[in-house]
Every structure is written in structure tokens, then in C-alpha cells.
């Protein structure tokens, strides 16, 4: 359920926490986000780190120096992992503090990490997910770069997705003052103005990949 | 390190993955985000769920139906937990796929969950963190609402914070084509247009709390 903001008369209906079983909704969530949280057990203790990922078909490709250490260990020992991807979609402003809430979509995939068969292709997929089309503008990964990286795969076999969407609870007899505004304030990531690197020559045009990236989400107003 | 976007001639410098030991930087991250990921071990398996939180002093207050089940169990058994809060701050567009990256800030707090001494005050703090000032516009939580909720506390005693900021790696002799644009595209959450609930009377003005909330982050352009 999408919040539509174009017409002032549109009102949000409530669709509370619920399990989502729609595979397309899962793909939309995974393809909309860039970072998830990988949890594992190390010496009986929970560990969790943020990691970049890319969905390719029914696999999540993981790769990230942040969690490199324990992720690699998890591969070697075939330790179970859980990988959570969450999108915070809005703040739900109810007429009581108790009913105030957040709209979100969240998926947790359970399984084990495995090395990918073709690291070169997997690294390209990860990069293309981050900045689509960038591969055509820069040199290919060198053999040394590929050799120095390990890309891991988590199959989307065992996934639980949950979501909350829509407006606040408005149960009768909840003691709430109906004259007060209630509703939802949507929240979404937006791009800021790109900033060139130190060595980018003056007047260098922004490449097609960055122009397209900027079009893929709303742009933050210049402050 | 903040990316400044106002002057075209400003260039981002690189500040790669590093551990952050500045307590104020930790507070800024925690106070900027609304949702973290709680990881624990259940029957030897890793579990992770998104949860709303509020920082009050050197405690994180947690509360959220999503993870209610295992969080409560973790309290009862004094099981160790890890709670991660991450802010994705931008996409780093390098001149190679290999060096492409993300700017982020991330903190992981380790410890055990404990019940709070004053659930009424803790619930108010959680609500005030979500929508500052809303408490003055709506009725107080009822005794039954407070009784039906458990707010948990995770002390910020054992926290690891990491961050990456600034532009891409531009090492000499990396085989990269220097004529190509490289830099950073900042990313930040922004508010969309508020949508009134079904039972909000027409012409009801937006309350001060929502007006202030909208000012607290950039506003998405109306599409």
C-alpha cells in the first residue's frame, strides 16, 4: 500500500503490522535499499554489522570490509546468519502517544553464506547495483582487485517480511480527541547535491550514471 | 566531517573507514536515526529485528512490537544482545568499481537488556523522540497502556562506532582515468507531504509538533 500525497483529500487508511507473503514486495524492498544488517553468533555472543548488498535473482550478494572478518569466518564454518533489510517509510502521528508508530517494511533472510561461483560477475553486479551504469565509464576490475575480495551469497529461501503502512489506529472509544490532526508523515531517502572529488578537473561533466542515479530518488532541496 | 554542498569549488577529501571514539559523534548518530537492529542468539541461532529506540543520556530505550517476543525473552534470561544503528550518508563514486563505496556512520552497542525503573517516563521519552512535543497535544497514556507495554534499557557502556566520510580513494598509479568525474552523492532521509487520517476533520490545521518535525529534516519536493 503506497501513500499518495498528490491530492489533499486523500486519506490514509490503516494497515497495521502484518506479515507480507508477496515475493514482488520483497524484491521491491530489497532493490530499494542499499544496506542491510548481518547478524551471526560468535563464541555464543550475538554480533551484527551493516553490509552493502545486491539482490540478483533469489540471492543476496554480500560484500563489505566492515563485516569482512566475521562474514568470512561464517562462510568457513557454515555458521547460520540472519540478514535484515529495513525501510523506514514514515512516522505515524496518532491522537495518543501509545498509538504513535512508524510505517516500515522489513525482511529478514535466514541461511548460511557461501562463496559465489563467479566473483568477477558478482563484483560487477554489486557495483552496478550501487551506481547503475558506472561500469561503462570506468576501467574493469583488475585481476588483483577481484582476487583480493570475496563475495558471498545468501539464498532467499527462508525470508520473513513484515510491513506497516497507512494511517494511525482510530478505534472508537479510545479516549482520543478527534479534533486533533492525526495522520502520517512519509519519510524517504533523497539525494543531495553531488560533490566532486579533489582530483576531478574543473568543468568535468557529471557522468550519465550519476545523472541517472540522481533521477532514481527525490533530490534534497538546496538549503 | 560534513560534506558541504553550497560551493561548487568545494571538494570532498577522503576519510576512510575508521573507528570513531568521539562520544558526541555517537550521540549525533543515535539522535539522528529512529530505528536500529537488535540481534540476539536464540537456541544457538542468530536473530535480528528492527526496533524503534530513543537515547536518553547513556541509555538506549527500546520498545517495539516487532521484536517484542525475543526482546522480552532476552530480558528474562539476561541474554547478551547487540544493537546496531546505521546512517547511510552517501554513495562514493570512484573511478573504478572496486573503489566505489558508501559513506556511513554506524554504531553497535553490546550488553544486556533490562526493564526500566519508570515505564511511564520511558514511554513518554520514546514518544517524544519520535514526534517531539506531541505529548502536549494528545491525552496522556492510560494506566492500561503503560501496563501493557514493557520498555527495555540497553546501557551505552560497550559501543563500537565506525564511519566513512569524504570522497573516493584517488591513489596514484591505480590505473584510473582521471578525466572521469568522481565524487560523492550525499543521501539523507527527507519528509514527504503529511497525509491526514480518515477521521481527521477537513481543515484541521497541522499541529505544532508535526510542523516542527517537518522542519527537522529536508522536505521531499512535491512530484
Interface residues (C-beta under 8 A of the other chain):
Chain A: X3 X4 X5 X6 X10 X11 X12 X13 X17 X34 X35 X37 X39 X40 X41 X44 X45 X46 X47 X48 X49 X50 X52 X65 X66 X80 X81 X82 X83 X84 X86 X88 X90 X91 X93 X94 X95 X96 X97 X98 X100 X102 X104 X106 X108 X110 X123 X124 X127 X130 X131 X134 X135 X137 X138 X139 X140 X141 X142 X145 X149 X162 X167 X168 X170 X175 X176 X177 X178 X179 X180 X181 X182 X183 X184 X185 X186 X187 X188 X189 X190 X191 X192 X193 X194 X195 X196 X197 X198 X199 X200 X201 X202 X204 X205 X206 X207 X209 X210 X213 X214 X217 X218 X219 X220 X221 X222 X223
Chain B: X3 X4 X5 X6 X9 X10 X11 X12 X13 X17 X34 X35 X37 X39 X40 X41 X44 X45 X46 X47 X48 X49 X50 X52 X65 X66 X80 X81 X82 X83 X84 X86 X88 X90 X91 X93 X94 X95 X96 X97 X98 X100 X102 X104 X106 X108 X110 X123 X124 X127 X130 X131 X134 X135 X137 X138 X139 X140 X141 X142 X145 X149 X162 X167 X168 X170 X175 X176 X177 X178 X179 X180 X181 X182 X183 X184 X185 X186 X187 X188 X189 X190 X191 X192 X193 X194 X195 X196 X197 X198 X199 X200 X201 X204 X205 X206 X207 X209 X210 X213 X214 X217 X218 X219 X220 X221 X222 X223
